[in-house]
Amino acid sequence: MKSRLSRRFFTAVVVLVGLYTVLLIPGAEPPEPLPGDKEPFAWDRDEYWSHLEAQFREVRTVSCADLADEITDRFSALEKSLMTMDTAALSPSDTLFEIIEDRFFNLSVLLAACPERLAEFIELFSRLRKNVKNQSVVWVIESGLARDRIYRLLYGGRTAVEEIMMQAGDLSVPEIVSGTTEPSITPSAEILGVKIHSGDILVSRGGAPTSALIARGNDYPGNFSHVALVYVDSLTHNVSIIESHIEKGVAVADIEQYLKDTKLRVMVLRLRADLPEMRVNPMLPHRTAQYALHRAQTEHIPYDFAMDFEEPSKLFCSEVISNAYGYMGIGLWAGRSHISSVGVKAWLAAFGVEHFTTQEPSDLEYDPQLQVVAEWRGFETLYKDRLDNAVVDIMLESADRGERLGYDWYLLPVARIAKVYSVVLNQFDRVGPVPEGMDAAAALRNEWFSDKHNKTKEKLLLLAEKFRETNGYSPPYWELIKLARKAYAL
């Protein structure tokens, strides 16, 4: 009897070891991507940032009362430039934009030391953003010059505003910042103090390391990683949010469920009322949201890891928006998103991405067909956003140097079993531990990436705190980048 049990136990062990060994066999690695035909945007202004920081250190030694006249003069100079911009049709090569950019950054240095007029500065940025979007209506957005100009002014302007916020501290950061009051007749509801309309687009930033990768891993690194579409019922005014999740594909959430997921920032975008299509049909955004809601409620639409925005049977988050508005005749993402860096492409390919001309969430902000209605962000979430960005930016530098995403090879059998279990759950519309459409190796690479990001971020937090104690101010973003390089090397 004991001999029989021993043989059975031995046989079971041999079978399990054999199964484990078979499941250890790695799958094919994604092919090494080819270089793109475009170049990622680069500021290439390290000396300029250092000059601004030196100015900031100097003005911190001066009382705000003594700086008041200079602040007023710089406000006046910037206001004068914006007035010229208000009344002239400018090409993206116009030197006025360079003057505005320089005046914006130089004023931000003084306000970082004396933030009493921060609200006024934010209003000027909102005005600048609206004007740039108005000017860019007739620009060829796909041209490198136009894309660079829009990015420098809109992304650069937000960066200047947020540098002041970080230096000003928690009490000086307004959680809600109003943008353009774009008219709409579609059904509406109030969320977090902002009136939103059916058809509005919510662009947000998640709290996961992969959210930072989505926001930063393209030719124009941005602040957003997710896009969702708002539907407001015309009778009940109940709000539904249509979005696509990596875990379960396209789904519908109420506003409480939407906000329950970590959001480091949220921006509300609205279709311009003066578009020809909107003049013919002002309810077009509502009809768009109805279409997206109907698809989400009547079809199972998996998440599109390949990021192929031209194939509608699977949708990643941006595609939910472009597919719905495209159905109504509006082609959003006037400038296609490009991922040109070989290193970034290799990392994204390891997660299943196959298309590197696509639609990135951050790039939707620069579409001239849309106006920014409002932004939500807080001091703590803004700080986390900056830390996550700095770590990912440095990790992507290592990707460009040839580092590739790894994973714990010995966990591959476990991940593959988890994948089979997930497939079974997916048949019953339930979410498993491995997302639908993602293979086991990609899931392990995600864990590897997140673990490395979090460990680097822990070291960066300590270095940033030491910088603050030594210098008396929070490290500006270019200093965070230097500290992140040091943290990644530790």
Sequence and secondary structure as in RCSB ss.txt:
>XXXX:A:sequence
MKSRLSRRFFTAVVVLVGLYTVLLIPGAEPPEPLPGDKEPFAWDRDEYWSHLEAQFREVRTVSCADLADEITDRF
SALEKSLMTMDTAALSPSDTLFEIIEDRFFNLSVLLAACPERLAEFIELFSRLRKNVKNQSVVWVIESGLARDRI
YRLLYGGRTAVEEIMMQAGDLSVPEIVSGTTEPSITPSAEILGVKIHSGDILVSRGGAPTSALIARGNDYPGNFS
HVALVYVDSLTHNVSIIESHIEKGVAVADIEQYLKDTKLRVMVLRLRADLPEMRVNPMLPHRTAQYALHRAQTEH
IPYDFAMDFEEPSKLFCSEVISNAYGYMGIGLWAGRSHISSVGVKAWLAAFGVEHFTTQEPSDLEYDPQLQVVAE
WRGFETLYKDRLDNAVVDIMLESADRGERLGYDWYLLPVARIAKVYSVVLNQFDRVGPVPEGMDAAAALRNEWFS
DKHNKTKEKLLLLAEKFRETNGYSPPYWELIKLARKAYAL
>XXXX:A:secstr
 HHHHHHHHHHHHHHHHHHHHHHTS           SS       HHHHHHHHHHHHHHTTS HHHHHHHHHHHH
HHHHHHHHHHHHS   TT HHHHHHHHHHHHHHHHHHHSGGGHHHHHHHHHHHHHHHHHHGGGS TTSHHHHHHH
HHHHHHHHHHHHHHHHHH GGG  SEEE       S EEEETTEEEETT EEEEE SSHHHHHHHHSSSS  S  
EEEEEEE TTT  EEEEEEETTTEEEEEEHHHHHHS  SEEEEEEE TTSHHHHH TTHHHHHHHHHHHHHHHS 
    TT  TT TTS  HHHHHHHHHHHTT    SS EE   HHHHHHHHHTT   SEE  TGGGGG TTEEEEEE
EE HHHHHHHHHHHHHHHHHHHHHHTT      GGGHHHHHHHHHHHHHHHHTT   SS TT  HHHHHHHHHHH
HHHHHHHHHHHHHHHHHHHHHSS   HHHHHHHHHHHHH 
